[in-house]
Amino acid sequence: MSISEIACTYATLILHDDGIPITADKIATLVKAANVNVESYWPSLFTKLVEKGNIEDLIMNVGSGGGGGAAIALSAPSSGGAAAATPAAAAVEEKKEEPKEESDDDMGFSLFD
């Protein structure tokens, strides 16, 4: 992820958190105020991304499902986005296993040998 993407992401989240409509001009203004130089197309790309998806779904599904989970949340309509992401999140949680603790016997030596 480039510095341009990160700066636009933070600007988008700031605008959303403050309840301000997210536009390319407002993203560009925040990025410029932070003294970050971004290519002119980044703010408009983030604006289009926000128009297609629901930011609330994106924020709530950040850690569920790895890289593919965010794309699902953004491309889904706002009415079914959370419902579509829920089965995927449940499947990921089921696959997680407790890491097995290693004992000294597994390494072939003991601390007190």
N, CA, C and O of each residue as an XYZ file, in Angstrom:
452
protein
N       0.857     -1.171      0.000
C       0.000      0.000      0.000
C       0.904      1.235      0.000
O       1.836      1.333      0.799
N       0.625      2.149     -0.881
C       1.454      3.341     -1.004
C       1.017      4.418     -0.010
O      -0.060      4.341      0.581
N       1.867      5.407      0.158
C       1.564      6.526      1.057
C       0.334      7.282      0.558
O      -0.432      7.816      1.361
N       0.139      7.331     -0.757
C      -1.031      8.000     -1.320
C      -2.318      7.294     -0.910
O      -3.298      7.939     -0.537
N      -2.307      5.966     -0.982
C      -3.478      5.199     -0.591
C      -3.774      5.347      0.896
O      -4.928      5.489      1.298
N      -2.739      5.313      1.692
C      -2.912      5.437      3.144
C      -3.460      6.814      3.498
O      -4.367      6.934      4.322
N      -2.912      7.847      2.877
C      -3.365      9.214      3.163
C      -4.832      9.382      2.773
O      -5.606      9.981      3.519
N      -5.215      8.862      1.619
C      -6.611      8.973      1.187
C      -7.534      8.134      2.068
O      -8.674      8.523      2.321
N      -7.051      6.996      2.529
C      -7.843      6.166      3.438
C      -8.130      6.911      4.733
O      -9.270      6.957      5.194
N      -7.084      7.494      5.317
C      -7.283      8.248      6.558
C      -8.184      9.455      6.341
O      -9.031      9.752      7.183
N      -8.015     10.145      5.239
C      -8.863     11.309      4.954
C     -10.320     10.878      4.822
O     -11.217     11.559      5.321
N     -10.559      9.758      4.158
C     -11.918      9.241      3.999
C     -12.523      8.879      5.351
O     -13.684      9.187      5.621
N     -11.732      8.225      6.196
C     -12.226      7.850      7.525
C     -12.499      9.076      8.393
O     -13.464      9.092      9.156
N     -11.661     10.093      8.281
C     -11.876     11.334      9.046
C     -13.175     11.992      8.623
O     -13.975     12.397      9.467
N     -13.387     12.101      7.316
C     -14.619     12.719      6.824
C     -15.840     11.917      7.264
O     -16.844     12.492      7.684
N     -15.755     10.601      7.169
C     -16.876      9.758      7.584
C     -17.151      9.907      9.083
O     -18.305     10.013      9.498
N     -16.099      9.914      9.881
C     -16.252     10.021     11.330
C     -16.901     11.334     11.734
O     -17.670     11.381     12.695
N     -16.592     12.404     11.001
C     -17.169     13.709     11.305
C     -18.540     13.915     10.668
O     -19.170     14.950     10.884
N     -19.010     12.945      9.887
C     -20.317     13.060      9.251
C     -20.332     14.010      8.070
O     -21.391     14.502      7.682
N     -19.174     14.270      7.498
C     -19.056     15.175      6.358
C     -19.159     14.351      5.082
O     -18.542     13.290      4.986
N     -19.930     14.821      4.097
C     -20.009     14.085      2.831
C     -18.614     13.920      2.206
O     -17.822     14.862      2.165
N     -18.340     12.725      1.730
C     -17.009     12.412      1.213
C     -16.960     12.754     -0.274
O     -17.651     12.143     -1.089
N     -16.131     13.739     -0.610
C     -15.922     14.139     -1.997
C     -14.426     14.141     -2.283
O     -13.600     14.164     -1.371
N     -14.102     14.117     -3.564
C     -12.690     14.128     -3.967
C     -12.013     15.414     -3.501
O     -10.851     15.389     -3.096
N     -12.727     16.532     -3.555
C     -12.143     17.811     -3.128
C     -11.823     17.815     -1.635
O     -10.781     18.320     -1.218
N     -12.712     17.258     -0.847
C     -12.482     17.237      0.602
C     -11.349     16.282      0.972
O     -10.564     16.568      1.876
N     -11.265     15.157      0.278
C     -10.152     14.242      0.526
C      -8.838     14.925      0.159
O      -7.866     14.861      0.912
N      -8.816     15.579     -1.003
C      -7.606     16.272     -1.448
C      -7.209     17.379     -0.478
O      -6.021     17.585     -0.233
N      -8.181     18.089      0.072
C      -7.896     19.163      1.032
C      -7.263     18.605      2.300
O      -6.282     19.159      2.797
N      -7.811     17.517      2.827
C      -7.245     16.916      4.034
C      -5.838     16.377      3.794
O      -4.953     16.539      4.634
N      -5.639     15.742      2.655
C      -4.327     15.189      2.334
C      -3.302     16.314      2.187
O      -2.168     16.199      2.652
N      -3.716     17.394      1.538
C      -2.817     18.540      1.363
C      -2.495     19.180      2.720
O      -1.362     19.604      2.948
N      -3.476     19.250      3.615
C      -3.252     19.823      4.944
C      -2.268     18.980      5.753
O      -1.601     19.487      6.655
N      -2.185     17.695      5.425
C      -1.258     16.796      6.113
C       0.126     16.810      5.454
O       1.014     16.052      5.843
N       0.296     17.665      4.471
C       1.564     17.776      3.732
C       1.980     16.478      3.062
O       3.153     16.104      3.065
N       0.991     15.797      2.485
C       1.259     14.580      1.737
C       0.909     14.848      0.276
O      -0.183     15.325     -0.033
N       1.841     14.538     -0.611
C       1.589     14.708     -2.036
C       1.052     13.403     -2.607
O       1.699     12.359     -2.516
N      -0.142     13.472     -3.199
C      -0.740     12.298     -3.826
C      -1.056     12.622     -5.284
O      -1.269     13.777     -5.652
N      -1.080     11.588     -6.088
C      -1.472     11.768     -7.472
C      -2.927     12.218     -7.511
O      -3.713     11.850     -6.638
N      -3.287     13.003     -8.507
C      -4.613     13.626     -8.552
C      -5.758     12.630     -8.683
O      -6.901     12.973     -8.381
N      -5.483     11.409     -9.124
C      -6.567     10.442     -9.321
C      -6.969      9.726     -8.036
O      -8.066      9.171     -7.977
N      -6.131      9.716     -7.012
C      -6.455      8.972     -5.792
C      -7.726      9.467     -5.097
O      -8.577      8.645     -4.760
N      -7.891     10.769     -4.869
C      -9.121     11.196     -4.181
C     -10.396     10.798     -4.932
O     -11.382     10.404     -4.310
N     -10.381     10.897     -6.258
C     -11.592     10.519     -7.006
C     -11.830      9.014     -6.951
O     -12.980      8.575     -6.926
N     -10.760      8.214     -6.933
C     -10.930      6.770     -6.800
C     -11.566      6.409     -5.460
O     -12.444      5.550     -5.390
N     -11.120      7.066     -4.415
C     -11.688      6.782     -3.091
C     -13.135      7.249     -3.009
O     -13.954      6.614     -2.346
N     -13.454      8.348     -3.673
C     -14.835      8.822     -3.687
C     -15.733      7.809     -4.391
O     -16.832      7.522     -3.918
N     -15.271      7.266     -5.521
C     -16.047      6.253     -6.238
C     -16.201      4.988     -5.399
O     -17.259      4.359     -5.409
N     -15.164      4.622     -4.684
C     -15.216      3.455     -3.815
C     -16.286      3.620     -2.739
O     -17.035      2.690     -2.442
N     -16.342      4.809     -2.166
C     -17.314      5.083     -1.110
C     -18.733      5.082     -1.676
O     -19.669      4.642     -1.008
N     -18.892      5.576     -2.908
C     -20.223      5.600     -3.521
C     -20.739      4.193     -3.787
O     -21.942      3.949     -3.692
N     -19.842      3.259     -4.119
C     -20.245      1.892     -4.443
C     -20.531      1.053     -3.205
O     -21.361      0.146     -3.254
N     -19.862      1.339     -2.110
C     -20.002      0.507     -0.922
C     -20.389      1.310      0.297
O     -20.439      2.540      0.269
N     -20.656      0.599      1.349
C     -21.029      1.201      2.621
C     -19.796      1.204      3.528
O     -19.226      0.150      3.808
N     -19.393      2.377      3.978
C     -18.190      2.481      4.812
C     -18.383      1.741      6.135
O     -17.435      1.147      6.649
N     -19.565      1.768      6.678
C     -19.820      1.061      7.942
C     -19.516     -0.428      7.791
O     -18.903     -1.032      8.671
N     -19.946     -1.020      6.674
C     -19.662     -2.446      6.441
C     -18.167     -2.670      6.309
O     -17.637     -3.648      6.834
N     -17.485     -1.775      5.613
C     -16.044     -1.904      5.436
C     -15.326     -1.843      6.781
O     -14.431     -2.647      7.043
N     -15.704     -0.913      7.618
C     -15.064     -0.756      8.925
C     -15.333     -1.972      9.808
O     -14.433     -2.445     10.502
N     -16.541     -2.468      9.784
C     -16.899     -3.599     10.639
C     -16.271     -4.908     10.171
O     -16.119     -5.831     10.971
N     -15.902     -5.010      8.896
C     -15.376     -6.255      8.346
C     -13.894     -6.178      8.011
O     -13.409     -6.969      7.202
N     -13.177     -5.259      8.603
C     -11.763     -5.083      8.282
C     -10.968     -6.346      8.562
O     -10.171     -6.753      7.717
N     -11.148     -6.969      9.686
C     -10.336     -8.118     10.051
C     -10.924     -9.452      9.674
O     -10.307    -10.481      9.951
N     -12.083     -9.487      9.057
C     -12.708    -10.776      8.769
C     -12.458    -11.199      7.335
O     -12.885    -10.530      6.395
N     -11.770    -12.302      7.175
C     -11.624    -12.880      5.859
C     -10.427    -12.426      5.061
O     -10.350    -12.744      3.874
N      -9.514    -11.722      5.623
C      -8.309    -11.318      4.896
C      -8.604    -10.310      3.811
O      -9.528     -9.506      3.939
N      -7.827    -10.346      2.744
C      -7.934     -9.379      1.666
C      -9.240     -9.459      0.910
O      -9.732     -8.430      0.449
N      -9.821    -10.630      0.762
C     -11.052    -10.773      0.005
C     -12.272    -10.252      0.725
O     -13.257     -9.898      0.077
N     -12.241    -10.193      2.036
C     -13.408     -9.755      2.789
C     -13.789     -8.318      2.529
O     -14.976     -8.000      2.461
N     -12.820     -7.446      2.382
C     -13.110     -6.036      2.149
C     -13.735     -5.842      0.779
O     -14.645     -5.024      0.642
N     -13.285     -6.559     -0.237
C     -13.841     -6.421     -1.573
C     -15.296     -6.874     -1.599
O     -16.114     -6.275     -2.297
N     -15.626     -7.906     -0.861
C     -17.001     -8.376     -0.791
C     -17.869     -7.327     -0.128
O     -18.974     -7.052     -0.595
N     -17.393     -6.744      0.942
C     -18.175     -5.754      1.660
C     -18.403     -4.519      0.804
O     -19.472     -3.914      0.883
N     -17.436     -4.129     -0.005
C     -17.591     -2.932     -0.811
C     -18.481     -3.163     -2.021
O     -19.217     -2.257     -2.410
N     -18.440     -4.329     -2.622
C     -19.198     -4.549     -3.842
C     -20.644     -4.935     -3.566
O     -21.484     -4.867     -4.463
N     -20.937     -5.333     -2.356
C     -22.295     -5.743     -2.016
C     -23.164     -4.522     -1.760
O     -22.660     -3.506     -1.282
N     -24.460     -4.593     -2.067
C     -25.357     -3.492     -1.752
C     -25.410     -3.265     -0.244
O     -25.182     -4.183      0.544
N     -25.711     -2.045      0.138
C     -25.676     -1.712      1.561
C     -26.705     -2.502      2.368
O     -26.506     -2.711      3.564
N     -27.795     -2.945      1.750
C     -28.799     -3.681      2.513
C     -28.363     -5.101      2.824
O     -28.773     -5.651      3.846
N     -27.528     -5.727      1.958
C     -27.154     -7.107      2.195
C     -25.679     -7.301      2.454
O     -25.226     -8.439      2.572
N     -24.926     -6.247      2.543
C     -23.484     -6.357      2.705
C     -23.074     -7.078      3.968
O     -22.191     -7.935      3.934
N     -23.700     -6.746      5.080
C     -23.331     -7.377      6.343
C     -23.755     -8.836      6.357
O     -23.041     -9.686      6.887
N     -24.920     -9.133      5.775
C     -25.390    -10.508      5.756
C     -24.507    -11.376      4.869
O     -24.284    -12.548      5.173
N     -24.005    -10.813      3.777
C     -23.156    -11.581      2.863
C     -21.795    -11.873      3.482
O     -21.206    -12.918      3.205
N     -21.294    -10.983      4.300
C     -19.969    -11.156      4.884
C     -19.998    -12.064      6.115
O     -18.964    -12.621      6.485
N     -21.150    -12.223      6.754
C     -21.239    -12.991      7.986
C     -20.870    -14.463      7.821
O     -20.107    -14.968      8.645
N     -21.361    -15.190      6.806
C     -20.963    -16.596      6.671
C     -19.465    -16.758      6.424
O     -18.850    -17.702      6.921
N     -18.881    -15.842      5.661
C     -17.444    -15.931      5.406
C     -16.654    -15.733      6.696
O     -15.658    -16.417      6.931
N     -17.097    -14.807      7.522
C     -16.405    -14.554      8.785
C     -16.534    -15.765      9.706
O     -15.588    -16.111     10.413
N     -17.708    -16.411      9.701
C     -17.902    -17.588     10.550
C     -17.012    -18.740     10.091
O     -16.477    -19.482     10.915
N     -16.855    -18.888      8.781
C     -16.012    -19.967      8.255
C     -14.556    -19.759      8.636
O     -13.847    -20.718      8.940
N     -14.106    -18.503      8.619
C     -12.721    -18.212      8.984
C     -12.496    -18.499     10.455
O     -11.454    -19.034     10.834
N     -13.468    -18.146     11.291
C     -13.317    -18.377     12.725
C     -13.296    -19.870     13.046
O     -12.594    -20.292     13.965
N     -14.059    -20.678     12.297
C     -14.082    -22.105     12.546
C     -12.745    -22.750     12.201
O     -12.348    -23.721     12.845
N     -12.048    -22.233     11.205
C     -10.790    -22.819     10.764
C      -9.648    -22.546     11.732
O      -8.656    -23.274     11.744
N      -9.780    -21.503     12.542
C      -8.708    -21.170     13.478
C      -8.583    -22.256     14.541
O      -9.578    -22.680     15.130
N      -7.374    -22.694     14.775
C      -7.115    -23.681     15.815
C      -6.151    -23.091     16.822
O      -5.341    -22.216     16.513
N      -6.265    -23.590     18.012
C      -5.339    -23.142     19.043
C      -3.937    -23.611     18.688
O      -3.748    -24.782     18.358
N      -2.957    -22.728     18.747
C      -1.597    -23.178     18.462
C      -1.134    -24.150     19.546
O      -1.336    -23.919     20.738
N      -0.521    -25.221     19.112
C      -0.067    -26.250     20.039
C       1.197    -25.745     20.731
O       2.145    -25.302     20.083
N       1.187    -25.819     22.039
C       2.364    -25.400     22.792
C       3.463    -26.429     22.627
O       3.227    -27.634     22.722
N       4.654    -25.943     22.381
C       5.778    -26.847     22.241
C       6.378    -27.118     23.613
O       6.526    -26.217     24.439
N       6.708    -28.350     23.826
C       7.375    -28.696     25.071
C       8.846    -28.925     24.773
O       9.248    -29.006     23.613
N       9.638    -29.027     25.815
C      11.065    -29.278     25.646
C      11.309    -30.621     24.975
O      12.307    -30.792     24.276
N      10.400    -31.584     25.183
C      10.559    -32.908     24.602
C      10.460    -32.849     23.071
O      11.106    -33.637     22.382
N       9.660    -31.924     22.540
C       9.496    -31.810     21.101
C      10.776    -31.349     20.406
O      10.982    -31.658     19.232
N      11.626    -30.627     21.101
C      12.839    -30.097     20.505
C      14.017    -31.072     20.590
O      15.062    -30.830     19.987
N      13.859    -32.146     21.318
C      14.928    -33.119     21.425
C      15.895    -32.831     22.558
O      16.851    -33.582     22.749
N      15.676    -31.780     23.304
C      16.511    -31.494     24.458
C      15.669    -30.791     25.503
O      14.566    -30.320     25.226
N      16.200    -30.733     26.687
C      15.492    -30.089     27.787
C      16.382    -29.000     28.365
O      17.607    -29.059     28.253
N      15.779    -28.045     28.959
C      16.515    -26.946     29.554
C      17.423    -27.438     30.689
O      18.485    -26.867     30.938
N      16.993    -28.497     31.365
C      17.741    -28.978     32.529
C      18.578    -30.216     32.236
O      18.983    -30.892     33.182
N      18.855    -30.547     30.992
C      19.708    -31.705     30.658
C      21.159    -31.378     30.867
O      22.022    -32.226     30.638
